[in-house]
Amino acid sequence: MARKLEVKLAKGTWEEAQTYVGKIIGSKIGADKVEEGTIRRRLETIEFDCPLHYDDEAAKKAGYKGIIAPSTMVLTYVTPAYWKPGDPHTKPDDPLKAIALSLADVPAEGKRTFASDVELEFFAPMYIGDRISCEDKLLDLIHKEIRVGKGAFMVQESTYKNQHGELVAIMRMSMFRYDPPEEKGGQANV
Amino acid sequence: MYDWDRKIDWSKQLYFEEVEVGSEVSPVSIPIDLQQLVMEAGANRDFSSIHHDRDLAQASGAPDAFASTSFVLGMFERTLREWMGLKGSIRKLGPFRMTLFMSVGDVVTFKATVKDKHKEDGKGIIDLDILAETPKGQTVKGTASVILPTKE
């Protein structure tokens, strides 16, 4: 028996969702600090040979205090653990693990969702030893009927900071939440 | 023809003054296969099933397991970094929209074209159009902005 995918989208009405606009809908702190092993594995998968991310001297010569992580790794550094000490063990019929998604916790109509537009702005660099956290805010709800069905683009703004409170990045992402004409069950394409 | 053996000379630095509007950034191509997607998920920590599980990806309407937003962001960072050198920095990626799945078997090419250049508080800002494509068509389209050192 294979464990199933189960996406929990908080059920509610669009009127309910509207009351969340402008509010913080979630916060996250990374399971892993910025460290060389996590950077190395990222460089490995996208085959990115840039000395700023592995050569301390080269990074200093370029004006940094030392090795920095690729800017786009900010998303990885706020990903919580999928299991941590103290958590219950996974049972054979538990659903598959899903990535933490603040927008999924906003009660709204629609059984399915997928990510649409993404925008990521960078500020302070991420150094070895930094711990990144973020706060997610619901910026806007834009109702629309598109090819896949009727629903709304839910726009989230995530503010990423390091342990000193310095601004590291801001991401704006929209996800379309909708009910397809003839379908049952939740599904998230992220 | 794409040079799969190309090497980057990191001693070279691109300066604001050298950039011409309309010029193209050297494209970067990468093949996507299930092994690569699994390594990618392990590295970026996005374990959504659609990015590594063929059956679940297909059940969601995709042709196969497909690349994540994190992968797209990382590849655009690589493309822009290889072009601008170590003393530039990425100011903004996006807004961009993913229009086609980048899935197992696809070779994805990441591209950028200089759209505008201007100075802001003495900083050299370059605005670019970015896109990714596979032989099936355009998969990502959007804009980006980088900060380049100036010669002054």
HADDOCK unambig.tbl for C-alpha pairs under 7 A between the chains (distance, minus, plus):
assign (segid A and resid 38 and name CA) (segid B and resid 43 and name CA) 6.77 0.50 0.50
assign (segid A and resid 41 and name CA) (segid B and resid 43 and name CA) 5.45 0.50 0.50
assign (segid A and resid 42 and name CA) (segid B and resid 43 and name CA) 5.21 0.50 0.50
assign (segid A and resid 42 and name CA) (segid B and resid 44 and name CA) 6.79 0.50 0.50
assign (segid A and resid 45 and name CA) (segid B and resid 36 and name CA) 6.68 0.50 0.50
assign (segid A and resid 45 and name CA) (segid B and resid 39 and name CA) 6.08 0.50 0.50
assign (segid A and resid 45 and name CA) (segid B and resid 40 and name CA) 5.46 0.50 0.50
assign (segid A and resid 46 and name CA) (segid B and resid 75 and name CA) 6.49 0.50 0.50
assign (segid A and resid 48 and name CA) (segid B and resid 78 and name CA) 6.05 0.50 0.50
assign (segid A and resid 52 and name CA) (segid B and resid 86 and name CA) 6.90 0.50 0.50
assign (segid A and resid 62 and name CA) (segid B and resid 86 and name CA) 6.11 0.50 0.50
assign (segid A and resid 62 and name CA) (segid B and resid 87 and name CA) 5.40 0.50 0.50
assign (segid A and resid 72 and name CA) (segid B and resid 73 and name CA) 5.99 0.50 0.50
assign (segid A and resid 72 and name CA) (segid B and resid 74 and name CA) 5.74 0.50 0.50
assign (segid A and resid 72 and name CA) (segid B and resid 77 and name CA) 6.99 0.50 0.50
assign (segid A and resid 76 and name CA) (segid B and resid 44 and name CA) 5.16 0.50 0.50
assign (segid A and resid 76 and name CA) (segid B and resid 45 and name CA) 6.00 0.50 0.50
assign (segid A and resid 79 and name CA) (segid B and resid 45 and name CA) 6.76 0.50 0.50
assign (segid A and resid 98 and name CA) (segid B and resid 47 and name CA) 6.68 0.50 0.50
assign (segid A and resid 98 and name CA) (segid B and resid 48 and name CA) 5.75 0.50 0.50
assign (segid A and resid 99 and name CA) (segid B and resid 46 and name CA) 6.21 0.50 0.50
assign (segid A and resid 99 and name CA) (segid B and resid 47 and name CA) 6.44 0.50 0.50
assign (segid A and resid 99 and name CA) (segid B and resid 48 and name CA) 6.16 0.50 0.50
assign (segid A and resid 116 and name CA) (segid B and resid 97 and name CA) 5.88 0.50 0.50
assign (segid A and resid 116 and name CA) (segid B and resid 98 and name CA) 6.67 0.50 0.50
assign (segid A and resid 117 and name CA) (segid B and resid 95 and name CA) 6.20 0.50 0.50
assign (segid A and resid 117 and name CA) (segid B and resid 96 and name CA) 5.54 0.50 0.50
assign (segid A and resid 117 and name CA) (segid B and resid 97 and name CA) 4.67 0.50 0.50
assign (segid A and resid 118 and name CA) (segid B and resid 94 and name CA) 6.03 0.50 0.50
assign (segid A and resid 118 and name CA) (segid B and resid 95 and name CA) 5.30 0.50 0.50
assign (segid A and resid 118 and name CA) (segid B and resid 96 and name CA) 5.51 0.50 0.50
assign (segid A and resid 118 and name CA) (segid B and resid 97 and name CA) 6.56 0.50 0.50
assign (segid A and resid 119 and name CA) (segid B and resid 93 and name CA) 5.79 0.50 0.50
assign (segid A and resid 119 and name CA) (segid B and resid 94 and name CA) 4.16 0.50 0.50
assign (segid A and resid 119 and name CA) (segid B and resid 95 and name CA) 4.23 0.50 0.50
assign (segid A and resid 119 and name CA) (segid B and resid 96 and name CA) 6.52 0.50 0.50
assign (segid A and resid 120 and name CA) (segid B and resid 92 and name CA) 5.62 0.50 0.50
assign (segid A and resid 120 and name CA) (segid B and resid 93 and name CA) 5.21 0.50 0.50
assign (segid A and resid 120 and name CA) (segid B and resid 94 and name CA) 6.18 0.50 0.50
assign (segid A and resid 121 and name CA) (segid B and resid 91 and name CA) 5.84 0.50 0.50
assign (segid A and resid 121 and name CA) (segid B and resid 92 and name CA) 4.25 0.50 0.50
assign (segid A and resid 121 and name CA) (segid B and resid 93 and name CA) 6.44 0.50 0.50
assign (segid A and resid 122 and name CA) (segid B and resid 90 and name CA) 6.90 0.50 0.50
assign (segid A and resid 122 and name CA) (segid B and resid 91 and name CA) 5.29 0.50 0.50
assign (segid A and resid 122 and name CA) (segid B and resid 92 and name CA) 6.03 0.50 0.50
assign (segid A and resid 189 and name CA) (segid B and resid 50 and name CA) 6.86 0.50 0.50
